[in-house]
Amino acid sequence: MTQLSDLTPNKLWQLFEHICSIPHPSKHEQKISAWIQSWALELGLSVKEDKVGNLIIKKAATKGMEDRQGVILQAHMDMVPQKNANIDHDFLTDPIKPYIISEADGYWVTATDTTLGADNGIGLASALAVLASDDIPHGPLEVLVTIDEEAGMTGAFGLESGWLDGKILVNTDSEQDGEVYMGCAGGIDGNAVFNLEFEPVPEGYNAFNLSISGLKGGHSGVDIDTGRANANKLLGHFLLVASEQFEIRLTELNGGSLRNAIPREANASLVIAEKDIAPFKAALEQYQASLQANLKVVEGNISFLLISPEEFDLCWTQSCQQQVLRAINACPNGVMRMSDEIEGIAETSLNLGVIRMKGKRLEVMTLIRSLHDDGRAQCQRSVQSVFELAGASIKFSGAYPGWKPDTNSAIMQTVRDCYQELFNKVPDIMVIHAGLECGLFKTAYPDWDMVSFGPTIKFPHSPDEKVDIASVERYWQLLVAVLAKAPKA
């Protein structure tokens, strides 16, 4: 069987395979950062680390290209750590295991039961491959590798002016071959907190654990308009309806793991009055059958599991339970509005990404995205109203701006021309409903001319993540061509 290191472009795939071997989830990029720095120094390149952990690697222009504008290739070094529930994988110590699959639409690289990290590992590997090459024409070149893009954009927020000399930035974090991005959505995180109230479990109640799994999940930006179900919402809806029909009390509730990933799994611990156990089970079977019938095109593997654990001593009070479940059900989720200006692009969306119980507190984490600040603000007010009416406190943080399109971008025109010359067609010039770092870069470098493109990556932020091999080769050809035709200074 063909190995990744045998694919074309050879150097890119070799580097990506090595990146997969080094644990690098968000907030834990120390190992990958240390390797990149050591690797760059071995090549005799200049490498610096700024105070937040971003890396800047510089390479002189190739002969005859000294008069070109400086180009910055940009990628992020972290990846989203998601795995299937039935496997044992520690993202802090275990390598990602990529392999090649053949499907009806071509050959892909995916990973064994975990996210692959092609987002943004392919982009990172391509930038390093350019640095390692001695036969790719380019002007003054810098590679900017940021930290923590997936879990807070800490690197982009912390980037300071004066570190980089280039005037053109090529972001490698896009995920659709044939699309070139000139703008992106902004976003903000919401964190609602309930102070839970407990009481002794009533007499005659039996303990159960209820979980939902088998959902596809995915990226809360690029996949938000696909109709994929949210495990937190599905489980929350059933529990609310069940609590109105049967005598049940929750003891614990958790779901999802990342604010920017559509939740694939959720679980609850609860106690049920003995007289209601049989009808509760029947209602659960009916609910599962209904979901399987209604969502079978998008979600073909929805599964509920109800098991009996050891008994619980305490449960939530009735009023506390109703407040939490009603808030989860009332909280907006999914696409709030499609763009009127850009066909097929979500304008404003919300992902109810995480429900997490910590002692006597329950946190509900959301991520709002919008192409417009007013859309984000309106959605933010809706979420705030829901949770405050339910007695929770809520704070919003980490707001980042969108990237406003520049219709006069010189590098955009260069990319467009190169794509047309290479593939005999014009690429789609797009705005993406996801949080690229480009908008934040404008704070420190307001005059940068920016563009973003990449290969086709399907289902990032989920264990279904895969990257199209043929599109990686086309992406590489385009990147090399753009570097060779960068505008003159």
N, C-alpha and C positions, 0 to 999 in steps of 0.2 A: 504494500500500500504506500502511496506517495506520502512523504512527510512534509510538514510545514516548511522546513528549511529547503526543500526542493522546489517550492513554488516560485513564480516570478511576480514581482522583482525579488530576487534571491536575498539580497541584503536586508530588505525591509522585513521579510518573513522570518529570517534568522533572528533579527533583533526583537520582533514581536514575540517569538517563541521564548526568548530569554526573559523578556518582560513578564510573561505569564509565569515563569518559574520563581519570580520574586514577589512575595506578598506585598500588596500595596493598596489596601482599602483606604477609604477616606479617613483622615485623622491619624493614619499610621503609615506615612510615606517615607519614614526614615531609611528603610532598607533600599527602596528603589532610588531615592535621592543619592544615597552614598554610592550606589553602583554607577549612576549616571555621571557623577563627578569624577570617580576613578576612571571610568571609561573615557571621558573627554580629555582628562589629563594625559592618559596614555597616548592619545592621538596628538598631543602637543597643542591642544586648544586652550583658549582662555575661558575659565569658568568661574563664576561668582555666585554666591548665595546671599540673598537679601535677608532682612531681619525677620521676615515671616516664613522664609523657607523656599521662596521661588528661586529657580536657577536661571542664569543668563550665560549662554555659551556663545562665543564670538569666533568667526572665521573670516579671514581676509578674502577679498574678491579674487576670482580667478583671473588669469592674465587677459587683458583686453576688456575687462568688465568693470574696471575701477571707476568709470564715469557714471555708473548706474545708481539709482536711489537705493539706499539700504533697505533690505527686506528682513522682516522678523517672522520666522515660522513659530507658531504658538500652539502648544498642546498642554493638557493637564496630566499630572502623573498619578492621580488617584483613580480608583474604580469603585463601582457600586457593589457591595458584597451581598449577593442574594443566592440562596441555595434551596433545593427541594428539601422538604421537611424530613424525608426518609433517609437522608444521608448524613454521615458524620464528616464535616469539613470545617476546619478552623482557618478563617481567612487571614489570621495573624501569623500562621506558621506553615500552612499547606499551600503548595503551588496550584495554580489553575491548570487543568488538563485539557488542552485544546486537541481537537481532531477534525478530520475532513469528512463531510457527509455529501452524498449525491442525492439531489432532489429533482423533481420534474423541471424546475426552472434553472438548474445549474448546480455548480459545486459551491459548498459553503464551509466555513470553519465555525465550529461551535465548541462548547465545553461540556465536560461530564458533570451534569447535575448542578452546575453553578453558572453565575454570570461569566461571560468570556472576558470582559474587559477590553473588547475591541473599541468601545467607548471609554477612553480615548487612546487606547493602546496602539491602534493602527496609526493614528496621527502622530503619536510620540515616536513610534518606530520609523515613520517616514522622515521626520525631522532629523533624527539621529542618522538615518541612512544617507541623507544629503551631506551631513557633516563628515561622515566616514568616506564619502566618495571623492575621488580625485579626477573624475571625468565629467562632472556636471557643471556647466557654465553658470555662474551667478555673480552678482555684485556683492558689495559688503553684506555679510550675512550674520544674523543673530538668531539664536533659538531661545525662546522664552518658555520655560516649563513651570507651570503654576501648581500650587498645592490646593487640595481640599475643594475642588470645583463642585463636586457632587454633593457636598454636605454643608455648604455655607459660602462658597466662593471666597474663602479667606485670603487666598493668594491674590486674586484680582482686586479685592478691597484694599490689600496692603501694598500693592505695587506703587512705588514712589517714582516721581519724575527724576530725570537725570541719569538713570541706569542704562537706558537704551538709546542708541543713536539713530536707528532706522526710522523712516517716515511711512513705510508700508507694512501693514500687519496681515499675514495670512493665517487665519484661524483654521485648524484642521479638525474641528469638533462637530462637523455636520455629518449627516447619516443617510443621504440619498444621492446616489449617482445621477448625474444629469441635472441636479439642482445646485444653484449657486446662491448663497445667502448674502443679503445686503442689510439685514435688520433682524431683530429678535424681540421677544417679549421680555418685559420686566417681571418682577415677582416680589412676594413678601410672605414670610412665615407667620402663622398664627398658633399660639399655644394656650389652650383653654384648660383650666384646672378646677376640678370638683373636689371639695372636701367631703369625703364619704362619711356617712353615718351608719353605724352597725348596731345590731342587737342579737341576742341569742337565737339560734335556729329553733323555730317552733317544734313542738312535739309532733311526731308522725310525719316528718319530712325525710326524704332520702336524697343522698348526694349524687350528683352527676357532673361529668365534663362533656361539653358540647363543642365540637370544632367543625369549621368549614375549610375545605382545601380543594386543590385541583384547578383553581382559577389561573388564568394566564398572566395576570399582572401586566407589567410593562412600564414604560416611561410616562410619567404623569404629564408631560408636555406633548411629545410627538404622538403618543398613543391615546391621548385623552378623548379623541373623537372617534375611536374605533368601536365604541359600544362595549368594551371590556368591563366586566362587573367588578365592583369594589367589595371585597370580603367583609369589611367593617360595616358597610351599609346593609348588605344582605343579612348578616347575622343580627345586627341591631334591629332590623325590621321584624324578623321572626320573633326575637325576644320581646319586643314591645307588644306585638299581637298576642303572643302566648301569655304575657303577664296580665292581659286584659281578659283572658279566657280561663286561665288556670291559676292555682295557688302556687306560684314559684317565687323564689328569692335568689338573686345573684349573690355570689360571694367573691367573684373575680371576673374581670373582662379585659382581654388584650387582643390586639390585632395589628397587622402590618408591621413594618420595621423601619421604613424610611419615608419622609415626607414627600420625596419626589419619585416614589415608586407606587404604582397602583397596587393596593394590598391584595395579595393572593391567598392569605390565610388569616383566620381569626378564631379565637376560642373563648369560651366562657365556662366558669364553674358555677353551679347553682344547686339549689335544693328544691324538690318538688313534693307536694303533699301526696301521700300514698294513693289517695283516691283519683288523683289526676295523672299518674304516671302513664297509664295505658292511653288515655286520650291525648296526652302530650306527645307521645311517640307517634300516634296516628297523624297528628297535625304536622309533625316534623316530616314524616314520609310524604304527606300531601304537598307540603311546601317544597321539598326537594324535587318531587315529580313536576311541579309547576315550573320551577326554575329550569329544570332540564328541558322541558318542552318549549318554554318561551325564549331561552337563551342558547339553544343548541347550536345555532349557526356560529355564534361567537365563542361561547363557553361550553365545550362538549364534555367536560370532565368534572363538573361540580359534584362534590361529595360531602355529606355530613356524617360525623361519627359521634355517637352517644355512648359513653362508657360510665361505669360506676367506680369511683375512687373511694378512698377512706372518707369517713364522715367529717363534716365541718362543724365547728363550734359557733361561728358567727356568720351572719349574713347581712346584706344591706337592708336598711329600713325600706318600707314600701314607698314612702315619699321620695327618698333619695333615688331609688331604683327608677321610678317614673320620670324624675327630672332628667337623669342621665340618658335613658333610652329615648325619651322624646326629643332631647337635644340632638342626639346622633341621627335620629330619623329626620329631623327638620333641617339639619345642616345642609346647605347646598353642596352638590358634588357633580363633577363632570363639566361639560361645556355649558357655560352660561350664555354665550353669544358667539355666533360666527361672524367673521369679518365681512363688512359690506364692501370693503375696498379690495381685498385679496381673496379670490375665490378658493374655497376649500380649506381655509386657514381659520382656526379658532381665534377669536379675539380675546375672550376672557374665559378662564376656567378655574376650577377649584378641585383639589384632591384632598379628601379626608384620609390622610395617609397612615396615621399611627394612633392607636388607643393603647395606653400603657398605664397599668396600675402599679403604684409604688406605695406600699403600706396603706395609709388611709387617704391617699390622694389618687385621683384618676386624671391623667393628662390626655387631651385630644389634640393632635397636631395636624394642621392643615397647611397647604401651600396654594396660594393664589397666584395665577399668572395672567398678565394682560398686555396687549400691545399698546394700551393707552393708560395713563395714570388715572384718569377718571373712572375707567372701567374697573381697575384694581381697587380704587377707593370705594366704589359702590358695592362691590363684592365683599370687601373688608367690613363695611358697615353691616351688611346682612349677616355675616358670620358672627360679628360681635353681638348683634341683637339677639340671635338665637341663644348663644351661650349665657349671656347676661340675664336673659329672661328665665333661663333654667337655673339660675343661682350660681353659675360658675364665674370665675374671674378669667379674663383673657388678655394676653399681651401679644403685640405684633413686633417682629424684629427682622433684621437682615434684609430690609428692602433694598432692591437693586434696580437700577434703571434699565429700560429697554434700549436697544440700539437703533437709533433713528436712521432710516435709509438716506444715502447720499446719491442722488440720481446722476451727479457729475463725477462720480468716482473714476479715477484713471485706472486703478488696479482692477476694478470691476470690468471695465472695457477690455483690459488686457486678458483677463480670464475668459471673458466671452469670446474674444477673437481666437484665442488659443484653442478653446474647446471646439469652435466651429471648424478650424483648420484641421484638428486631429480627427474629429468624428463626423464631420460633414453635416452637422446640425447645430442649431442654436440651443444653449442650455436654458432651462427655466430660471429666471431671476426671481428669487423668493424672499419672503420674510418667514422666519420659523417661530412656531409657538413653543419655544423652549428658552432656557436661560443661558445663552452664550455669554462668555466673559467680556465680549467686545464693548458692551455698554459701559461697564465699569472702567475699562482701560481709558476711556475718553476723559475721565476725571484727571488722571495724571498726564495724559498725552492727548490733548484735545485736537491736535492737528493730524493725528494718524489717519491714513487712508486705509480702510479695512475691508476684507472680504473673507468669506468662509465657504469651504467646500470639502467634500470627503467621499468615501466609498459608501456603498449601501450596507447599512447595519440594521437588521430587523430585531425588534423586541429587546432593546437595551433595558437595563435595570431589572431583567428577569432571567431565570435559568434557560429560557428559550433563546437568548441572545445569539445571533449568528451574523457573520459578515460574508458577503458575496465575493468569492475569490476573483472572478473576472473584473468586478468593479474596482477592486484594489489596484489591479494593473492599470486600468484606465485612469484612476485617481493619480497614480504615480506618474504616468505619462503627462497628465495635465500639470501637475506640480512642477515637474522638470521643465516643461515648456514655458510656464509662467516665470520661473526664475531666470530663464534665458532671455526673456523679452521684457523684463522689468523696465519701467520707464527710466529715461536718463535723468540724472540729477539736474 
